[in-house]
Amino acid sequence: MRQKFLISLNGSGTHLNIRELAVIDKHLNPIESSMLEEKNFSLLCEETYDRVTIANSISAGIADLVTTLRSDNFFPNREYATKIAEAIVKLYASPGADKIELFFDDKDMMKNGLAVLGKA
């Protein structure tokens, strides 16, 4: 599955929002990821967090931030959750920045997993 995570701070800076989108149309599988358009992604989940809660979790470390981000509706795998948390840390540390976009393709994760296992 190809997923996109849109992470943004609202205009007043009081909330962090994460939107999880994915390509779910199987007819798009042969299309290269670089050729996908916004309309090819479907919204899977949207979560909003209090900015102070996120800042406190950042202070406690990445593992705590991952725990804070996960919910009944938003539960990315460990690798993605860690990368999302790291991106949020960068977002909070970048004055003037208000959004970041992450893209993941499960095929890449599978290739990396097989390489780690010595099967690539």
KOLTORVEX-391862 format. One record per residue: x, y, z of N, C-alpha, C, O in turn; chain. Coordinates in steps of 0.1 Angstrom, whole numbers, plus 5000, padded with zeros to 4 digits. Layout:
<site n_X="X" n_Y="Y" n_Z="Z" ca_X="X" ca_Y="Y" ca_Z="Z" c_X="X" c_Y="Y" c_Z="Z" o_X="X" o_Y="Y" o_Z="Z" cadena="A"/>
...
//
This chain:
<site n_X="5008" n_Y="4988" n_Z="5000" ca_X="5000" ca_Y="5000" ca_Z="5000" c_X="5009" c_Y="5012" c_Z="5000" o_X="5019" o_Y="5013" o_Z="5007" cadena="A"/>
<site n_X="5005" n_Y="5022" n_Z="4993" ca_X="5012" ca_Y="5035" ca_Z="4992" c_X="5004" c_Y="5045" c_Z="5001" o_X="4992" o_Y="5047" o_Z="4999" cadena="A"/>
<site n_X="5011" n_Y="5050" n_Z="5011" ca_X="5004" ca_Y="5059" ca_Z="5020" c_X="5011" c_Y="5073" c_Z="5021" o_X="5023" o_Y="5074" o_Z="5018" cadena="A"/>
<site n_X="5003" n_Y="5083" n_Z="5024" ca_X="5008" ca_Y="5096" ca_Z="5026" c_X="5003" c_Y="5101" c_Z="5039" o_X="4992" o_Y="5099" o_Z="5043" cadena="A"/>
<site n_X="5012" n_Y="5107" n_Z="5047" ca_X="5008" ca_Y="5113" ca_Z="5060" c_X="5011" c_Y="5128" c_Z="5059" o_X="5022" o_Y="5133" o_Z="5056" cadena="A"/>
<site n_X="5000" n_Y="5136" n_Z="5060" ca_X="5001" ca_Y="5150" ca_Z="5060" c_X="5001" c_Y="5155" c_Z="5075" o_X="4991" o_Y="5154" o_Z="5082" cadena="A"/>
<site n_X="5011" n_Y="5161" n_Z="5079" ca_X="5013" ca_Y="5165" ca_Z="5093" c_X="5013" c_Y="5181" c_Z="5093" o_X="5022" o_Y="5187" o_Z="5086" cadena="A"/>
<site n_X="5004" n_Y="5187" n_Z="5101" ca_X="5004" ca_Y="5202" ca_Z="5100" c_X="5000" c_Y="5207" c_Z="5114" o_X="4993" o_Y="5201" o_Z="5122" cadena="A"/>
<site n_X="5005" n_Y="5219" n_Z="5116" ca_X="5001" ca_Y="5227" ca_Z="5128" c_X="4990" c_Y="5237" c_Z="5123" o_X="4991" o_Y="5243" o_Z="5112" cadena="A"/>
<site n_X="4980" n_Y="5238" n_Z="5131" ca_X="4969" ca_Y="5248" ca_Z="5127" c_X="4974" c_Y="5262" c_Z="5128" o_X="4985" o_Y="5265" o_Z="5134" cadena="A"/>
<site n_X="4967" n_Y="5271" n_Z="5122" ca_X="4972" ca_Y="5285" ca_Z="5120" c_X="4975" c_Y="5292" c_Z="5134" o_X="4985" o_Y="5300" o_Z="5134" cadena="A"/>
<site n_X="4968" n_Y="5289" n_Z="5144" ca_X="4970" ca_Y="5295" ca_Z="5157" c_X="4981" c_Y="5287" c_Z="5165" o_X="4986" o_Y="5292" o_Z="5175" cadena="A"/>
<site n_X="4985" n_Y="5276" n_Z="5160" ca_X="4996" ca_Y="5268" ca_Z="5166" c_X="4992" c_Y="5261" c_Z="5178" o_X="5000" o_Y="5256" o_Z="5186" cadena="A"/>
<site n_X="4979" n_Y="5259" n_Z="5181" ca_X="4974" ca_Y="5252" ca_Z="5193" c_X="4972" c_Y="5237" c_Z="5191" o_X="4971" o_Y="5229" o_Z="5200" cadena="A"/>
<site n_X="4971" n_Y="5232" n_Z="5178" ca_X="4969" ca_Y="5218" ca_Z="5175" c_X="4978" c_Y="5213" c_Z="5164" o_X="4982" o_Y="5220" o_Z="5155" cadena="A"/>
<site n_X="4981" n_Y="5200" n_Z="5165" ca_X="4988" ca_Y="5193" ca_Z="5155" c_X="4978" c_Y="5183" c_Z="5148" o_X="4970" o_Y="5177" o_Z="5155" cadena="A"/>
<site n_X="4978" n_Y="5183" n_Z="5135" ca_X="4968" ca_Y="5174" ca_Z="5128" c_X="4976" c_Y="5165" c_Z="5119" o_X="4986" o_Y="5168" o_Z="5112" cadena="A"/>
<site n_X="4972" n_Y="5152" n_Z="5119" ca_X="4978" ca_Y="5142" ca_Z="5110" c_X="4966" c_Y="5136" c_Z="5102" o_X="4956" o_Y="5131" o_Z="5107" cadena="A"/>
<site n_X="4968" n_Y="5136" n_Z="5089" ca_X="4959" ca_Y="5130" ca_Z="5080" c_X="4966" c_Y="5119" c_Z="5073" o_X="4977" o_Y="5120" o_Z="5067" cadena="A"/>
<site n_X="4960" n_Y="5107" n_Z="5074" ca_X="4966" ca_Y="5095" ca_Z="5067" c_X="4958" c_Y="5092" c_Z="5054" o_X="4945" o_Y="5090" o_Z="5055" cadena="A"/>
<site n_X="4965" n_Y="5092" n_Z="5043" ca_X="4958" ca_Y="5089" ca_Z="5030" c_X="4965" c_Y="5077" c_Z="5024" o_X="4977" o_Y="5075" o_Z="5027" cadena="A"/>
<site n_X="4958" n_Y="5070" n_Z="5015" ca_X="4964" ca_Y="5059" ca_Z="5009" c_X="4958" c_Y="5057" c_Z="4995" o_X="4946" o_Y="5061" o_Z="4992" cadena="A"/>
<site n_X="4965" n_Y="5050" n_Z="4986" ca_X="4960" ca_Y="5046" ca_Z="4973" c_X="4954" c_Y="5033" c_Z="4976" o_X="4960" o_Y="5023" o_Z="4979" cadena="A"/>
<site n_X="4940" n_Y="5032" n_Z="4974" ca_X="4933" ca_Y="5020" ca_Z="4976" c_X="4927" c_Y="5014" c_Z="4964" o_X="4922" o_Y="5002" o_Z="4964" cadena="A"/>
<site n_X="4928" n_Y="5021" n_Z="4953" ca_X="4923" ca_Y="5016" ca_Z="4940" c_X="4933" c_Y="5006" c_Z="4934" o_X="4944" o_Y="5010" o_Z="4930" cadena="A"/>
<site n_X="4930" n_Y="4993" n_Z="4933" ca_X="4939" ca_Y="4983" ca_Z="4928" c_X="4944" c_Y="4986" c_Z="4913" o_X="4954" o_Y="4981" o_Z="4909" cadena="A"/>
<site n_X="4936" n_Y="4993" n_Z="4906" ca_X="4939" ca_Y="4996" ca_Z="4892" c_X="4951" c_Y="5006" c_Z="4891" o_X="4957" o_Y="5008" o_Z="4880" cadena="A"/>
<site n_X="4954" n_Y="5012" n_Z="4902" ca_X="4965" ca_Y="5022" ca_Z="4903" c_X="4979" c_Y="5015" c_Z="4906" o_X="4989" o_Y="5021" o_Z="4906" cadena="A"/>
<site n_X="4978" n_Y="5002" n_Z="4909" ca_X="4990" ca_Y="4995" ca_Z="4913" c_X="5002" c_Y="4996" c_Z="4903" o_X="5013" o_Y="4998" o_Z="4907" cadena="A"/>
<site n_X="4999" n_Y="4995" n_Z="4890" ca_X="5010" ca_Y="4995" ca_Z="4881" c_X="5016" c_Y="5009" c_Z="4879" o_X="5027" o_Y="5011" o_Z="4873" cadena="A"/>
<site n_X="5009" n_Y="5019" n_Z="4884" ca_X="5014" ca_Y="5033" ca_Z="4882" c_X="5025" c_Y="5036" c_Z="4891" o_X="5024" o_Y="5033" o_Z="4903" cadena="A"/>
<site n_X="5036" n_Y="5042" n_Z="4886" ca_X="5047" ca_Y="5046" ca_Z="4894" c_X="5043" c_Y="5056" c_Z="4905" o_X="5034" o_Y="5064" o_Z="4902" cadena="A"/>
<site n_X="5049" n_Y="5055" n_Z="4917" ca_X="5045" ca_Y="5064" ca_Z="4927" c_X="5047" c_Y="5079" c_Z="4924" o_X="5039" o_Y="5087" o_Z="4927" cadena="A"/>
<site n_X="5057" n_Y="5082" n_Z="4916" ca_X="5060" ca_Y="5096" ca_Z="4912" c_X="5049" c_Y="5101" c_Z="4903" o_X="5048" o_Y="5113" o_Z="4901" cadena="A"/>
<site n_X="5041" n_Y="5092" n_Z="4897" ca_X="5031" ca_Y="5097" ca_Z="4887" c_X="5017" c_Y="5098" c_Z="4894" o_X="5007" o_Y="5102" o_Z="4888" cadena="A"/>
<site n_X="5016" n_Y="5094" n_Z="4907" ca_X="5003" ca_Y="5095" ca_Z="4914" c_X="4999" c_Y="5110" c_Z="4916" o_X="5008" o_Y="5119" o_Z="4917" cadena="A"/>
<site n_X="4986" n_Y="5113" n_Z="4915" ca_X="4981" ca_Y="5126" ca_Z="4918" c_X="4973" c_Y="5126" c_Z="4931" o_X="4970" o_Y="5116" o_Z="4936" cadena="A"/>
<site n_X="4971" n_Y="5138" n_Z="4936" ca_X="4963" ca_Y="5140" ca_Z="4948" c_X="4950" c_Y="5132" c_Z="4948" o_X="4946" o_Y="5126" o_Z="4958" cadena="A"/>
<site n_X="4943" n_Y="5132" n_Z="4937" ca_X="4930" ca_Y="5126" ca_Z="4935" c_X="4931" c_Y="5111" c_Z="4937" o_X="4921" o_Y="5104" o_Z="4938" cadena="A"/>
<site n_X="4943" n_Y="5105" n_Z="4936" ca_X="4945" ca_Y="5090" ca_Z="4937" c_X="4945" c_Y="5086" c_Z="4951" o_X="4945" o_Y="5074" o_Z="4954" cadena="A"/>
<site n_X="4946" n_Y="5095" n_Z="4961" ca_X="4947" ca_Y="5091" ca_Z="4975" c_X="4933" c_Y="5093" c_Z="4981" o_X="4926" o_Y="5103" o_Z="4979" cadena="A"/>
<site n_X="4930" n_Y="5084" n_Z="4990" ca_X="4918" ca_Y="5084" ca_Z="4998" c_X="4921" c_Y="5087" c_Z="5013" o_X="4931" o_Y="5081" o_Z="5018" cadena="A"/>
<site n_X="4913" n_Y="5095" n_Z="5019" ca_X="4915" ca_Y="5097" ca_Z="5033" c_X="4911" c_Y="5085" c_Z="5042" o_X="4900" o_Y="5080" o_Z="5040" cadena="A"/>
<site n_X="4921" n_Y="5080" n_Z="5050" ca_X="4918" ca_Y="5069" ca_Z="5058" c_X="4915" c_Y="5073" c_Z="5073" o_X="4906" o_Y="5067" o_Z="5079" cadena="A"/>
<site n_X="4922" n_Y="5083" n_Z="5077" ca_X="4921" ca_Y="5087" ca_Z="5091" c_X="4926" c_Y="5101" c_Z="5093" o_X="4935" o_Y="5106" o_Z="5085" cadena="A"/>
<site n_X="4920" n_Y="5108" n_Z="5102" ca_X="4925" ca_Y="5122" ca_Z="5106" c_X="4924" c_Y="5123" c_Z="5121" o_X="4914" o_Y="5120" o_Z="5127" cadena="A"/>
<site n_X="4935" n_Y="5127" n_Z="5127" ca_X="4936" ca_Y="5128" ca_Z="5141" c_X="4942" c_Y="5142" c_Z="5145" o_X="4950" o_Y="5147" o_Z="5137" cadena="A"/>
<site n_X="4937" n_Y="5148" n_Z="5155" ca_X="4941" ca_Y="5161" ca_Z="5160" c_X="4946" c_Y="5160" c_Z="5174" o_X="4939" o_Y="5153" o_Z="5182" cadena="A"/>
<site n_X="4957" n_Y="5166" n_Z="5177" ca_X="4963" ca_Y="5165" ca_Z="5190" c_X="4966" c_Y="5179" c_Z="5196" o_X="4968" o_Y="5189" o_Z="5188" cadena="A"/>
<site n_X="4965" n_Y="5181" n_Z="5209" ca_X="4969" ca_Y="5193" ca_Z="5215" c_X="4984" c_Y="5195" c_Z="5214" o_X="4992" o_Y="5186" o_Z="5217" cadena="A"/>
<site n_X="4988" n_Y="5207" n_Z="5210" ca_X="5002" ca_Y="5210" ca_Z="5207" c_X="5010" c_Y="5208" c_Z="5220" o_X="5022" o_Y="5203" o_Z="5219" cadena="A"/>
<site n_X="5005" n_Y="5212" n_Z="5231" ca_X="5012" ca_Y="5211" ca_Z="5244" c_X="5015" c_Y="5196" c_Z="5247" o_X="5025" o_Y="5192" o_Z="5252" cadena="A"/>
<site n_X="5005" n_Y="5188" n_Z="5245" ca_X="5006" ca_Y="5173" ca_Z="5248" c_X="5017" c_Y="5168" c_Z="5239" o_X="5025" o_Y="5159" o_Z="5244" cadena="A"/>
<site n_X="5017" n_Y="5172" n_Z="5226" ca_X="5028" ca_Y="5167" ca_Z="5217" c_X="5042" c_Y="5172" c_Z="5222" o_X="5051" o_Y="5164" o_Z="5222" cadena="A"/>
<site n_X="5042" n_Y="5184" n_Z="5226" ca_X="5055" ca_Y="5190" ca_Z="5230" c_X="5060" c_Y="5182" c_Z="5243" o_X="5072" o_Y="5180" o_Z="5244" cadena="A"/>
<site n_X="5051" n_Y="5179" n_Z="5252" ca_X="5055" ca_Y="5172" ca_Z="5264" c_X="5060" c_Y="5158" c_Z="5260" o_X="5070" o_Y="5153" o_Z="5266" cadena="A"/>
<site n_X="5054" n_Y="5151" n_Z="5250" ca_X="5058" ca_Y="5138" ca_Z="5246" c_X="5071" c_Y="5139" c_Z="5239" o_X="5080" o_Y="5130" o_Z="5240" cadena="A"/>
<site n_X="5074" n_Y="5149" n_Z="5231" ca_X="5087" ca_Y="5151" ca_Z="5225" c_X="5098" c_Y="5151" c_Z="5235" o_X="5108" o_Y="5145" o_Z="5234" cadena="A"/>
<site n_X="5095" n_Y="5159" n_Z="5246" ca_X="5105" ca_Y="5160" ca_Z="5257" c_X="5108" c_Y="5147" c_Z="5264" o_X="5119" o_Y="5144" o_Z="5268" cadena="A"/>
<site n_X="5098" n_Y="5138" n_Z="5264" ca_X="5099" ca_Y="5124" ca_Z="5270" c_X="5106" c_Y="5114" c_Z="5260" o_X="5111" o_Y="5104" o_Z="5265" cadena="A"/>
<site n_X="5107" n_Y="5118" n_Z="5248" ca_X="5114" ca_Y="5109" ca_Z="5238" c_X="5105" c_Y="5103" c_Z="5227" o_X="5093" o_Y="5104" o_Z="5228" cadena="A"/>
<site n_X="5111" n_Y="5098" n_Z="5217" ca_X="5104" ca_Y="5093" ca_Z="5205" c_X="5094" c_Y="5082" c_Z="5209" o_X="5083" o_Y="5082" o_Z="5204" cadena="A"/>
<site n_X="5098" n_Y="5073" n_Z="5217" ca_X="5089" ca_Y="5062" ca_Z="5221" c_X="5076" c_Y="5067" c_Z="5228" o_X="5065" o_Y="5062" o_Z="5225" cadena="A"/>
<site n_X="5078" n_Y="5077" n_Z="5236" ca_X="5066" ca_Y="5083" ca_Z="5243" c_X="5057" c_Y="5091" c_Z="5232" o_X="5045" o_Y="5090" o_Z="5233" cadena="A"/>
<site n_X="5064" n_Y="5097" n_Z="5223" ca_X="5056" ca_Y="5104" ca_Z="5213" c_X="5048" c_Y="5094" c_Z="5204" o_X="5037" o_Y="5097" o_Z="5201" cadena="A"/>
<site n_X="5055" n_Y="5083" n_Z="5200" ca_X="5048" ca_Y="5073" ca_Z="5193" c_X="5035" c_Y="5068" c_Z="5200" o_X="5024" o_Y="5067" o_Z="5194" cadena="A"/>
<site n_X="5037" n_Y="5066" n_Z="5213" ca_X="5025" ca_Y="5061" ca_Z="5221" c_X="5014" c_Y="5072" c_Z="5222" o_X="5003" o_Y="5069" o_Z="5221" cadena="A"/>
<site n_X="5018" n_Y="5085" n_Z="5223" ca_X="5008" ca_Y="5095" ca_Z="5223" c_X="5001" c_Y="5096" c_Z="5210" o_X="4989" o_Y="5099" o_Z="5209" cadena="A"/>
<site n_X="5008" n_Y="5094" n_Z="5199" ca_X="5002" ca_Y="5096" ca_Z="5185" c_X="4992" c_Y="5084" c_Z="5182" o_X="4982" o_Y="5087" o_Z="5176" cadena="A"/>
<site n_X="4995" n_Y="5072" n_Z="5187" ca_X="4986" ca_Y="5061" ca_Z="5184" c_X="4973" c_Y="5062" c_Z="5191" o_X="4972" o_Y="5066" o_Z="5202" cadena="A"/>
<site n_X="4962" n_Y="5058" n_Z="5183" ca_X="4949" ca_Y="5058" ca_Z="5189" c_X="4942" c_Y="5045" c_Z="5183" o_X="4948" o_Y="5038" o_Z="5175" cadena="A"/>
<site n_X="4929" n_Y="5044" n_Z="5187" ca_X="4921" ca_Y="5033" ca_Z="5181" c_X="4920" c_Y="5034" c_Z="5166" o_X="4920" o_Y="5024" o_Z="5159" cadena="A"/>
<site n_X="4920" n_Y="5046" n_Z="5161" ca_X="4918" ca_Y="5048" ca_Z="5146" c_X="4932" c_Y="5050" c_Z="5139" o_X="4932" o_Y="5048" o_Z="5127" cadena="A"/>
<site n_X="4942" n_Y="5054" n_Z="5146" ca_X="4955" ca_Y="5057" ca_Z="5140" c_X="4966" c_Y="5049" c_Z="5147" o_X="4970" o_Y="5052" o_Z="5158" cadena="A"/>
<site n_X="4970" n_Y="5038" n_Z="5140" ca_X="4979" ca_Y="5029" ca_Z="5145" c_X="4989" c_Y="5024" c_Z="5135" o_X="4989" o_Y="5012" o_Z="5131" cadena="A"/>
<site n_X="4998" n_Y="5033" n_Z="5130" ca_X="5007" ca_Y="5029" ca_Z="5119" c_X="5017" c_Y="5019" c_Z="5125" o_X="5020" o_Y="5019" o_Z="5137" cadena="A"/>
<site n_X="5023" n_Y="5011" n_Z="5116" ca_X="5033" ca_Y="5002" ca_Z="5121" c_X="5045" c_Y="5009" c_Z="5128" o_X="5046" o_Y="5021" o_Z="5126" cadena="A"/>
<site n_X="5053" n_Y="5002" n_Z="5135" ca_X="5064" ca_Y="5008" ca_Z="5143" c_X="5073" c_Y="5016" c_Z="5134" o_X="5077" o_Y="5028" o_Z="5138" cadena="A"/>
<site n_X="5077" n_Y="5011" n_Z="5123" ca_X="5087" ca_Y="5019" ca_Z="5114" c_X="5081" c_Y="5032" c_Z="5110" o_X="5087" o_Y="5043" o_Z="5111" cadena="A"/>
<site n_X="5068" n_Y="5032" n_Z="5105" ca_X="5062" ca_Y="5044" ca_Z="5100" c_X="5059" c_Y="5053" c_Z="5112" o_X="5061" o_Y="5065" o_Z="5111" cadena="A"/>
<site n_X="5055" n_Y="5048" n_Z="5123" ca_X="5052" ca_Y="5056" ca_Z="5135" c_X="5064" c_Y="5063" c_Z="5140" o_X="5064" o_Y="5075" o_Z="5144" cadena="A"/>
<site n_X="5075" n_Y="5056" n_Z="5139" ca_X="5088" ca_Y="5063" ca_Z="5144" c_X="5092" c_Y="5074" c_Z="5134" o_X="5096" o_Y="5085" o_Z="5138" cadena="A"/>
<site n_X="5090" n_Y="5072" n_Z="5121" ca_X="5094" ca_Y="5082" ca_Z="5111" c_X="5084" c_Y="5094" c_Z="5112" o_X="5088" o_Y="5105" o_Z="5111" cadena="A"/>
<site n_X="5072" n_Y="5091" n_Z="5115" ca_X="5062" ca_Y="5102" ca_Z="5117" c_X="5066" c_Y="5110" c_Z="5130" o_X="5066" o_Y="5122" o_Z="5129" cadena="A"/>
<site n_X="5069" n_Y="5103" n_Z="5140" ca_X="5074" ca_Y="5110" ca_Z="5153" c_X="5086" c_Y="5118" c_Z="5150" o_X="5087" o_Y="5130" o_Z="5155" cadena="A"/>
<site n_X="5096" n_Y="5113" n_Z="5143" ca_X="5108" ca_Y="5121" ca_Z="5140" c_X="5105" c_Y="5133" c_Z="5132" o_X="5111" o_Y="5143" o_Z="5134" cadena="A"/>
<site n_X="5096" n_Y="5132" n_Z="5122" ca_X="5092" ca_Y="5143" ca_Z="5114" c_X="5085" c_Y="5154" c_Z="5123" o_X="5087" o_Y="5166" o_Z="5121" cadena="A"/>
<site n_X="5077" n_Y="5150" n_Z="5132" ca_X="5070" ca_Y="5159" ca_Z="5141" c_X="5081" c_Y="5167" c_Z="5150" o_X="5079" o_Y="5179" o_Z="5152" cadena="A"/>
<site n_X="5091" n_Y="5159" n_Z="5155" ca_X="5101" ca_Y="5166" ca_Z="5162" c_X="5108" c_Y="5177" c_Z="5154" o_X="5111" o_Y="5188" o_Z="5158" cadena="A"/>
<site n_X="5111" n_Y="5174" n_Z="5141" ca_X="5117" ca_Y="5183" ca_Z="5132" c_X="5108" c_Y="5195" c_Z="5130" o_X="5112" o_Y="5207" o_Z="5129" cadena="A"/>
<site n_X="5095" n_Y="5192" n_Z="5128" ca_X="5085" ca_Y="5203" ca_Z="5126" c_X="5085" c_Y="5212" c_Z="5138" o_X="5085" o_Y="5225" o_Z="5136" cadena="A"/>
<site n_X="5084" n_Y="5207" n_Z="5150" ca_X="5084" ca_Y="5215" ca_Z="5162" c_X="5097" c_Y="5223" c_Z="5164" o_X="5097" o_Y="5234" o_Z="5170" cadena="A"/>
<site n_X="5108" n_Y="5218" n_Z="5159" ca_X="5121" ca_Y="5224" ca_Z="5160" c_X="5124" c_Y="5235" c_Z="5149" o_X="5134" o_Y="5242" o_Z="5150" cadena="A"/>
<site n_X="5115" n_Y="5235" n_Z="5139" ca_X="5117" ca_Y="5244" ca_Z="5128" c_X="5108" c_Y="5257" c_Z="5129" o_X="5096" o_Y="5256" o_Z="5126" cadena="A"/>
<site n_X="5114" n_Y="5268" n_Z="5133" ca_X="5106" ca_Y="5280" ca_Z="5134" c_X="5100" c_Y="5284" c_Z="5121" o_X="5107" o_Y="5284" o_Z="5110" cadena="A"/>
<site n_X="5087" n_Y="5287" n_Z="5121" ca_X="5080" ca_Y="5291" ca_Z="5109" c_X="5075" c_Y="5279" c_Z="5101" o_X="5066" o_Y="5282" o_Z="5092" cadena="A"/>
<site n_X="5079" n_Y="5267" n_Z="5103" ca_X="5074" ca_Y="5256" ca_Z="5096" c_X="5060" c_Y="5252" c_Z="5101" o_X="5058" o_Y="5253" o_Z="5113" cadena="A"/>
<site n_X="5051" n_Y="5248" n_Z="5092" ca_X="5038" ca_Y="5245" ca_Z="5097" c_X="5032" c_Y="5232" c_Z="5091" o_X="5021" o_Y="5228" o_Z="5095" cadena="A"/>
<site n_X="5040" n_Y="5226" n_Z="5082" ca_X="5035" ca_Y="5213" ca_Z="5077" c_X="5047" c_Y="5205" c_Z="5071" o_X="5057" o_Y="5210" o_Z="5068" cadena="A"/>
<site n_X="5044" n_Y="5192" n_Z="5071" ca_X="5054" ca_Y="5182" ca_Z="5065" c_X="5046" c_Y="5171" c_Z="5059" o_X="5035" o_Y="5167" o_Z="5064" cadena="A"/>
<site n_X="5051" n_Y="5165" n_Z="5048" ca_X="5044" ca_Y="5154" ca_Z="5042" c_X="5054" c_Y="5142" c_Z="5041" o_X="5065" o_Y="5144" o_Z="5037" cadena="A"/>
<site n_X="5049" n_Y="5130" n_Z="5045" ca_X="5057" ca_Y="5118" ca_Z="5044" c_X="5050" c_Y="5109" c_Z="5034" o_X="5037" o_Y="5108" o_Z="5034" cadena="A"/>
<site n_X="5057" n_Y="5101" n_Z="5027" ca_X="5052" ca_Y="5091" ca_Z="5017" c_X="5059" c_Y="5078" c_Z="5020" o_X="5071" o_Y="5077" o_Z="5021" cadena="A"/>
<site n_X="5051" n_Y="5068" n_Z="5021" ca_X="5056" ca_Y="5054" ca_Z="5023" c_X="5050" c_Y="5044" c_Z="5013" o_X="5038" o_Y="5045" o_Z="5010" cadena="A"/>
<site n_X="5058" n_Y="5035" n_Z="5009" ca_X="5053" ca_Y="5025" ca_Z="5000" c_X="5057" c_Y="5012" c_Z="5006" o_X="5069" o_Y="5009" o_Z="5009" cadena="A"/>
<site n_X="5047" n_Y="5003" n_Z="5009" ca_X="5050" ca_Y="4991" ca_Z="5016" c_X="5060" c_Y="4982" c_Z="5008" o_X="5067" o_Y="4974" o_Z="5014" cadena="A"/>
<site n_X="5061" n_Y="4984" n_Z="4995" ca_X="5070" ca_Y="4976" ca_Z="4987" c_X="5084" c_Y="4979" c_Z="4991" o_X="5093" o_Y="4970" o_Z="4992" cadena="A"/>
<site n_X="5087" n_Y="4992" n_Z="4994" ca_X="5100" ca_Y="4996" ca_Z="4999" c_X="5103" c_Y="4989" c_Z="5013" o_X="5114" o_Y="4985" o_Z="5015" cadena="A"/>
<site n_X="5093" n_Y="4989" n_Z="5021" ca_X="5095" ca_Y="4983" ca_Z="5034" c_X="5098" c_Y="4969" c_Z="5033" o_X="5107" o_Y="4963" o_Z="5040" cadena="A"/>
<site n_X="5091" n_Y="4962" n_Z="5024" ca_X="5093" ca_Y="4947" ca_Z="5022" c_X="5107" c_Y="4945" c_Z="5017" o_X="5114" o_Y="4935" o_Z="5021" cadena="A"/>
<site n_X="5112" n_Y="4953" n_Z="5007" ca_X="5125" ca_Y="4951" ca_Z="5002" c_X="5135" c_Y="4953" c_Z="5013" o_X="5145" o_Y="4945" o_Z="5014" cadena="A"/>
<site n_X="5134" n_Y="4964" n_Z="5021" ca_X="5143" ca_Y="4966" ca_Z="5032" c_X="5143" c_Y="4955" c_Z="5042" o_X="5153" o_Y="4951" o_Z="5047" cadena="A"/>
<site n_X="5131" n_Y="4950" n_Z="5045" ca_X="5130" ca_Y="4939" ca_Z="5054" c_X="5137" c_Y="4926" c_Z="5049" o_X="5144" o_Y="4919" o_Z="5057" cadena="A"/>
<site n_X="5135" n_Y="4923" n_Z="5036" ca_X="5142" ca_Y="4912" ca_Z="5030" c_X="5157" c_Y="4914" c_Z="5030" o_X="5164" o_Y="4904" o_Z="5031" cadena="A"/>
<site n_X="5161" n_Y="4926" n_Z="5027" ca_X="5176" ca_Y="4929" ca_Z="5027" c_X="5182" c_Y="4926" c_Z="5041" o_X="5192" o_Y="4921" o_Z="5042" cadena="A"/>
<site n_X="5174" n_Y="4930" n_Z="5051" ca_X="5179" ca_Y="4928" ca_Z="5065" c_X="5180" c_Y="4914" c_Z="5068" o_X="5189" o_Y="4909" o_Z="5075" cadena="A"/>
<site n_X="5171" n_Y="4906" n_Z="5063" ca_X="5171" ca_Y="4892" ca_Z="5065" c_X="5180" c_Y="4884" c_Z="5056" o_X="5182" o_Y="4872" o_Z="5057" cadena="A"/>
<site n_X="5187" n_Y="4891" n_Z="5047" ca_X="5196" ca_Y="4885" ca_Z="5038" c_X="5190" c_Y="4878" c_Z="5026" o_X="5196" o_Y="4869" o_Z="5020" cadena="A"/>
<site n_X="5178" n_Y="4883" n_Z="5023" ca_X="5171" ca_Y="4876" ca_Z="5011" c_X="5169" c_Y="4885" c_Z="4999" o_X="5162" o_Y="4882" o_Z="4990" cadena="A"/>
<site n_X="5175" n_Y="4897" n_Z="5000" ca_X="5174" ca_Y="4906" ca_Z="4988" c_X="5184" c_Y="4903" c_Z="4978" o_X="5184" o_Y="4910" o_Z="4967" cadena="A"/>
//
